[in-house]
Amino acid sequence: MAEHHHTSDSHPWAELTAPQMLSLVLRELYAPVSALGDQVNRLANETLDDGERSEIIGHMRARIDDLGRLVVLLKRYLDDYPTQD
């Protein structure tokens, strides 16, 4: 997932149309959600030793971090560009 940092500069999505921004968000969501699903399936369906289980949990934490960064970016986008009433 692309790294996004909060700065005083304009939001990285500021110049995108709403459909472009939604398309970007969907692309950003796909990989971590898909990876989490795969890892949950492995945990549920395979006999794993402690090392394998720890590795899977580490991968899951990384994908959750990816999703958390995307949530922060979405919140910042909404805070910087409130909807027109």
C-alpha positions in Angstrom: 0.0 0.0 0.0 1.2 3.5 -0.8 2.5 5.4 2.2 0.5 8.5 3.1 1.7 11.1 5.5 -0.2 14.0 7.2 1.4 17.3 6.3 0.2 20.8 5.9 0.4 20.3 2.1 -2.7 19.6 0.1 -4.3 16.2 0.5 -2.9 13.6 -2.1 -6.4 13.1 -3.4 -7.4 16.8 -3.6 -7.3 16.9 -7.4 -9.3 13.7 -7.9 -13.0 13.5 -8.8 -15.2 11.5 -6.4 -15.3 8.5 -8.8 -11.5 8.6 -9.1 -11.1 8.8 -5.3 -13.5 5.9 -4.8 -11.7 3.8 -7.4 -8.4 4.5 -5.6 -9.8 3.6 -2.2 -11.2 0.3 -3.6 -7.8 -0.6 -5.1 -6.1 0.3 -1.7 -8.6 -1.9 0.2 -8.4 -4.9 -2.1 -5.0 -6.2 -1.2 -5.1 -6.0 2.6 -8.7 -7.4 2.8 -7.8 -10.2 0.4 -4.7 -11.1 2.4 -6.6 -11.0 5.7 -9.1 -13.4 4.2 -6.4 -15.8 3.1 -4.7 -15.7 6.5 -7.9 -16.3 8.4 -8.6 -19.3 6.2 -5.2 -20.7 6.9 -5.7 -20.2 10.6 -9.1 -21.9 10.5 -8.3 -24.8 8.1 -4.7 -25.8 8.7 -2.7 -27.5 11.5 0.0 -25.0 12.3 2.9 -25.0 14.6 3.6 -22.0 16.8 6.1 -20.5 14.4 3.7 -20.6 11.5 0.9 -19.3 13.6 3.1 -16.4 14.7 4.1 -15.6 11.2 0.4 -15.5 10.0 -0.5 -13.2 12.9 2.4 -10.9 12.0 1.1 -10.7 8.4 -2.4 -10.0 9.7 -1.2 -7.2 11.9 0.6 -5.6 9.0 -2.5 -5.7 6.8 -4.5 -4.2 9.7 -1.9 -1.4 9.9 -2.4 -0.9 6.1 -6.2 -0.6 6.6 -5.7 1.8 9.6 -3.5 4.1 7.5 -6.2 4.1 4.8 -8.9 5.0 7.4 -6.8 7.9 8.7 -6.3 9.1 5.1 -10.0 8.9 4.4 -10.8 10.8 7.6 -8.3 13.5 6.7 -9.8 13.7 3.2 -13.3 14.2 4.7 -12.0 16.7 7.2 -10.2 18.8 4.6 -13.0 18.5 2.0 -16.4 18.6 3.7 -19.4 17.8 1.5 -21.3 20.8 0.0 -24.7 21.3 1.5 
